[in-house]
């Protein structure tokens, strides 16, 4: 009897795991079991170009909890506004990959005409914009169906892309043209081309609508206001990716050449300080009082206190991490569904 009871409990446990996405899987994606282990504070994802993976780090513990198998050469990644999906661009394939942020499983491939670089979402989450550097274009994608709606020609070798806070403008950096294309998403056309600095790489947009552009080969940030460059701010060497604080008062650049992060005071229009990170510091995001910085040459993720600049830790991730993204998971996940089903009628 005890043997049968134990077997029954084991079967029931396995069925529970299966119903919650913890059994099965395989192929592209990660571990459904590991996906459950994140703390409510959130997760950070890194795009590891050298190992064709995305590393998942728990925010509360600074521990690596999963590795997602992606396509060839994952470059940048972004979490959808509803936090349900992780999108990953691929340097080595003509498609982007979409993962479920709860189960870590691959749920879609976005067919493109070219390898992809960066991506950004409209504020309402209905559209995703993906830069196609080799095609000199931007793909506008229906986020619900994962299908390309239109391809918009921009400048030469586009890389960074961000949508303004009101959703009325899409900004694209053209690395070879030294310009930024401004797209009207309602008309699907470029309505302005703004000269910036040398080799503009990434772009961040403040709540006010001001856009900040990293000029990789000029070690400056161009500030776009009212359709033109209002100023240039000197920063560290070879500024790559860029992040904006939630209040818009600070902009952070990952400086590949100097291995640090520049903190730009947007009210004073100057670099306030530089914070050491790691070798070839590249991607940067800010979340809950901390900066997360990918160090491409170190294959690590630096965790830095935003207020003090103190480096809390360095977390080993996949080889040559590039892009980085963050997701808050407060109140979400399979455990929440289990709680709902356990409530009395």
C-alpha positions as CSV (number, residue, x, y, z in Angstrom):
1,X,0.0,0.0,0.0
2,X,2.8,2.4,0.8
3,X,4.5,1.7,-2.5
4,X,1.2,2.4,-4.4
5,X,0.6,5.6,-2.4
6,X,4.1,6.8,-3.1
7,X,3.7,6.1,-6.8
8,X,0.4,8.0,-6.9
9,X,1.9,11.0,-5.2
10,X,4.9,11.0,-7.6
11,X,2.5,10.8,-10.6
12,X,0.3,13.6,-9.2
13,X,3.5,15.8,-8.7
14,X,4.7,15.1,-12.2
15,X,1.2,16.1,-13.6
16,X,1.3,19.3,-11.6
17,X,4.7,20.2,-13.0
18,X,3.6,19.4,-16.5
19,X,0.5,21.6,-16.1
20,X,2.7,24.4,-15.0
21,X,5.2,24.1,-17.9
22,X,7.9,22.4,-15.9
23,X,8.1,19.1,-17.8
24,X,9.1,18.6,-21.4
25,X,10.5,21.3,-23.7
26,X,13.9,20.7,-25.4
27,X,15.3,22.5,-28.4
28,X,15.5,26.3,-28.4
29,X,14.6,28.0,-25.2
30,X,15.5,27.3,-21.6
31,X,14.3,25.3,-18.6
32,X,10.7,25.6,-17.6
33,X,11.6,24.6,-14.1
34,X,14.3,27.3,-13.9
35,X,11.8,29.8,-15.1
36,X,9.9,29.4,-11.8
37,X,12.9,30.1,-9.6
38,X,13.1,33.8,-10.1
39,X,12.3,36.2,-7.2
40,X,9.5,38.7,-7.5
41,X,12.1,41.5,-8.0
42,X,12.7,40.5,-11.6
43,X,15.1,39.0,-14.1
44,X,17.9,40.4,-16.3
45,X,18.7,38.9,-19.7
46,X,22.0,39.1,-21.6
47,X,22.5,38.3,-25.3
48,X,25.6,36.1,-25.5
49,X,26.8,36.3,-29.1
50,X,29.7,33.9,-28.7
51,X,27.7,31.0,-27.3
52,X,24.3,31.6,-29.1
53,X,22.5,31.9,-25.8
54,X,20.7,34.3,-23.5
55,X,21.6,34.2,-19.9
56,X,18.9,34.7,-17.3
57,X,19.9,36.3,-13.9
58,X,17.7,36.7,-10.9
59,X,17.7,40.3,-9.6
60,X,17.2,39.5,-5.9
61,X,20.1,37.0,-5.7
62,X,22.4,38.1,-8.5
63,X,22.4,34.4,-9.5
64,X,22.3,32.9,-12.9
65,X,19.1,30.8,-13.0
66,X,18.8,29.7,-16.7
67,X,20.4,29.7,-20.1
68,X,18.2,30.1,-23.2
69,X,19.4,28.5,-26.4
70,X,18.8,31.1,-29.2
71,X,19.6,31.3,-32.9
72,X,23.0,32.3,-34.3
73,X,24.6,35.4,-33.0
74,X,22.1,36.9,-30.6
75,X,22.7,40.6,-30.5
76,X,20.1,42.6,-28.7
77,X,17.0,41.8,-26.8
78,X,13.9,43.5,-25.3
79,X,11.0,42.6,-23.1
80,X,7.5,43.4,-24.4
81,X,5.6,46.1,-22.6
82,X,3.2,43.5,-21.1
83,X,6.3,41.6,-19.9
84,X,5.0,38.4,-21.5
85,X,7.7,38.0,-24.2
86,X,11.4,38.3,-24.7
87,X,12.4,39.2,-28.2
88,X,16.0,38.5,-29.4
89,X,17.6,39.8,-32.6
90,X,20.1,37.6,-34.5
91,X,23.2,38.7,-36.3
92,X,23.6,35.2,-37.9
93,X,20.0,34.6,-39.1
94,X,17.3,36.3,-41.0
95,X,14.9,36.0,-38.2
96,X,14.3,37.2,-34.6
97,X,13.3,34.9,-31.8
98,X,10.5,35.3,-29.3
99,X,10.5,33.5,-25.9
100,X,7.8,33.2,-23.2
101,X,9.1,35.0,-20.1
102,X,7.2,32.7,-17.8
103,X,8.2,29.3,-19.3
104,X,11.4,30.4,-21.1
105,X,10.3,28.4,-24.1
106,X,10.5,29.6,-27.7
107,X,7.1,30.6,-28.9
108,X,7.7,32.3,-32.3
109,X,10.2,33.2,-35.0
110,X,9.9,36.5,-36.8
111,X,10.8,36.0,-40.4
112,X,12.9,38.9,-41.7
113,X,14.7,39.8,-44.9
114,X,18.1,40.3,-43.3
115,X,20.0,39.7,-40.1
116,X,18.8,42.0,-37.3
117,X,20.5,44.4,-35.0
118,X,18.3,46.2,-32.4
119,X,14.6,46.4,-31.6
120,X,12.1,48.6,-29.7
121,X,8.4,48.5,-28.9
122,X,5.7,51.1,-29.3
123,X,4.4,52.2,-25.9
124,X,1.1,50.3,-26.4
125,X,3.1,47.1,-27.2
126,X,1.2,46.6,-30.5
127,X,4.3,47.2,-32.8
128,X,7.9,46.2,-32.7
129,X,10.5,47.9,-34.8
130,X,13.6,45.9,-35.8
131,X,16.7,47.4,-37.5
132,X,18.1,45.5,-40.5
133,X,21.6,46.8,-40.8
134,X,22.5,45.0,-44.0
135,X,19.3,45.9,-45.7
136,X,19.4,49.6,-44.7
137,X,15.8,49.3,-43.4
138,X,13.6,48.9,-40.4
139,X,11.0,46.1,-40.1
140,X,7.7,47.1,-38.5
141,X,6.2,44.0,-36.9
142,X,2.8,43.2,-35.5
143,X,3.6,42.1,-32.0
144,X,0.6,39.9,-31.6
145,X,1.0,37.8,-34.7
146,X,4.9,38.2,-35.0
147,X,4.5,39.1,-38.7
148,X,6.2,41.9,-40.6
149,X,3.7,44.5,-41.6
150,X,6.1,46.8,-43.5
151,X,9.7,47.4,-44.2
152,X,10.8,51.1,-44.2
153,X,14.0,52.3,-45.9
154,X,16.3,54.4,-43.8
155,X,19.9,55.4,-43.9
156,X,23.0,53.3,-44.4
157,X,23.7,50.5,-41.9
158,X,21.0,51.3,-39.3
159,X,21.6,50.0,-35.8
160,X,19.7,51.5,-32.8
161,X,16.0,52.1,-32.7
162,X,13.7,53.6,-30.1
163,X,10.1,54.8,-30.1
164,X,9.2,58.2,-28.5
165,X,7.1,58.2,-25.3
166,X,4.0,59.3,-27.2
167,X,4.5,56.7,-29.9
168,X,4.4,59.3,-32.7
169,X,8.1,59.1,-33.7
170,X,10.5,56.2,-34.2
171,X,14.2,57.1,-34.1
172,X,16.8,55.1,-35.9
173,X,20.6,55.5,-35.8
174,X,22.4,55.1,-39.2
175,X,26.0,54.2,-38.4
176,X,27.5,54.8,-41.8
177,X,25.5,58.0,-42.6
178,X,26.2,59.6,-39.3
179,X,22.5,60.5,-39.1
180,X,19.3,59.6,-37.3
181,X,16.2,58.8,-39.3
182,X,12.9,59.9,-37.8
183,X,9.9,57.7,-38.8
184,X,6.2,58.7,-38.6
185,X,4.7,55.3,-37.7
186,X,1.2,56.3,-38.9
187,X,2.6,57.1,-42.4
188,X,5.3,54.4,-42.4
189,X,7.8,56.8,-43.8
190,X,10.9,58.8,-42.8
191,X,9.9,62.4,-42.1
192,X,13.3,63.8,-41.0
193,X,17.0,63.0,-41.2
194,X,19.1,64.5,-38.5
195,X,23.0,64.8,-38.7
196,X,24.6,63.7,-35.4
197,X,28.1,62.5,-34.6
198,X,30.5,59.9,-36.0
199,X,29.2,56.4,-36.1
200,X,25.9,56.8,-34.1
201,X,25.2,53.5,-32.4
202,X,22.3,53.6,-29.9
203,X,19.6,55.9,-28.9
204,X,17.6,56.6,-25.7
205,X,14.5,58.8,-25.4
206,X,13.6,60.8,-22.3
207,X,10.0,61.2,-21.0
208,X,10.2,64.8,-22.4
209,X,10.9,63.5,-25.9
210,X,14.5,64.5,-26.1
211,X,16.6,61.8,-27.7
212,X,20.2,61.0,-26.7
213,X,22.5,59.3,-29.3
214,X,25.8,57.6,-28.6
215,X,28.4,58.4,-31.2
216,X,30.7,55.4,-31.0
217,X,33.8,56.8,-32.9
218,X,33.5,60.3,-31.4
219,X,33.1,59.5,-27.7
220,X,30.2,61.9,-27.4
221,X,26.4,61.8,-27.0
222,X,24.3,64.0,-29.2
223,X,21.2,65.5,-27.7
224,X,18.3,65.9,-30.1
225,X,15.7,68.4,-29.2
226,X,12.9,69.9,-31.4
227,X,14.2,68.0,-34.5
228,X,17.9,69.1,-34.3
229,X,21.0,68.5,-32.3
230,X,20.9,70.9,-29.4
231,X,24.3,69.9,-27.9
232,X,27.0,67.2,-27.7
233,X,28.2,65.8,-24.4
234,X,31.7,64.3,-24.1
235,X,31.6,60.8,-22.4
236,X,33.9,57.8,-22.1
237,X,35.6,56.1,-25.0
238,X,33.5,54.4,-27.7
239,X,30.0,54.8,-26.0
240,X,27.8,51.9,-27.1
241,X,24.4,51.2,-25.6
242,X,22.4,53.7,-23.5
243,X,19.9,53.7,-20.7
244,X,17.6,56.3,-19.3
245,X,16.6,56.6,-15.6
246,X,12.9,56.4,-14.9
247,X,12.7,60.1,-14.1
248,X,14.7,61.1,-17.1
249,X,17.3,63.0,-15.0
250,X,20.2,60.7,-15.9
251,X,21.4,58.9,-19.0
252,X,23.9,56.0,-18.8
253,X,26.3,54.9,-21.6
254,X,28.3,51.7,-21.7
255,X,31.7,52.7,-22.9
256,X,33.4,49.9,-24.7
257,X,36.8,51.6,-25.2
258,X,37.2,52.7,-21.6
259,X,35.4,49.8,-19.8
260,X,33.2,52.0,-17.8
261,X,29.8,53.7,-17.6
262,X,29.2,57.5,-18.1
263,X,26.5,59.2,-16.1
264,X,25.1,62.2,-17.9
265,X,23.1,64.7,-16.0
266,X,20.3,65.7,-18.4
267,X,19.4,68.9,-16.6
268,X,22.9,70.2,-16.6
269,X,23.8,68.7,-19.9
270,X,27.1,67.3,-18.9
271,X,28.8,64.1,-17.8
272,X,28.6,63.9,-14.0
273,X,30.9,61.0,-13.5
274,X,32.2,57.7,-14.8
275,X,31.8,54.3,-13.1
276,X,34.2,51.4,-13.7
277,X,32.6,48.3,-15.1
278,X,34.5,45.6,-17.0
279,X,36.5,45.1,-20.2
280,X,34.6,46.3,-23.3
281,X,31.6,47.5,-21.3
282,X,28.7,47.5,-23.8
283,X,25.1,47.1,-22.8
284,X,23.5,48.9,-19.9
285,X,20.1,48.9,-18.3
286,X,18.9,50.5,-15.0
287,X,16.4,48.8,-12.7
288,X,15.4,49.2,-9.1
289,X,18.4,51.3,-8.1
290,X,21.0,49.2,-9.9
291,X,22.8,49.3,-13.2
292,X,23.4,46.1,-15.2
293,X,26.3,46.2,-17.6
294,X,27.5,43.6,-20.1
295,X,31.2,43.3,-20.4
296,X,31.9,41.8,-23.8
297,X,35.6,40.9,-23.3
298,X,35.0,39.6,-19.7
299,X,31.9,37.6,-20.5
300,X,30.4,39.0,-17.4
301,X,27.5,41.1,-16.2
302,X,28.4,43.9,-13.7
303,X,25.8,44.8,-11.1
304,X,26.4,48.4,-9.9
305,X,24.6,50.5,-7.3
306,X,23.1,53.5,-9.2
307,X,23.5,55.9,-6.3
308,X,27.0,55.1,-5.1
309,X,28.6,53.7,-8.2
310,X,29.8,50.7,-6.1
311,X,30.1,47.5,-8.1
312,X,28.2,44.8,-6.1
313,X,29.3,41.8,-8.2
314,X,30.3,40.5,-11.5
315,X,28.2,37.5,-12.8
316,X,29.7,35.1,-15.4
317,X,27.4,34.8,-18.3
318,X,27.7,33.4,-21.9
319,X,30.6,34.3,-24.2
320,X,30.8,37.9,-25.5
321,X,27.5,39.3,-24.0
322,X,26.1,42.2,-26.0
323,X,22.6,43.5,-25.4
324,X,20.9,43.4,-22.0
325,X,17.3,43.7,-20.9
326,X,15.3,43.5,-17.7
327,X,11.9,42.3,-16.7
328,X,9.9,42.8,-13.4
329,X,7.9,39.8,-12.4
330,X,6.1,41.0,-9.3
331,X,2.9,39.0,-8.8
332,X,3.4,36.9,-11.9
333,X,4.4,33.3,-12.7
334,X,3.1,29.8,-12.4
335,X,3.1,29.9,-8.6
336,X,0.5,32.7,-8.8
337,X,-1.7,30.4,-10.9
338,X,-1.3,27.6,-8.4
339,X,-2.4,30.0,-5.6
340,X,-5.5,30.9,-7.6
341,X,-6.6,27.3,-8.0
342,X,-6.0,26.6,-4.4
343,X,-8.5,29.2,-3.2
344,X,-11.9,27.9,-1.9
345,X,-14.9,28.4,-4.0
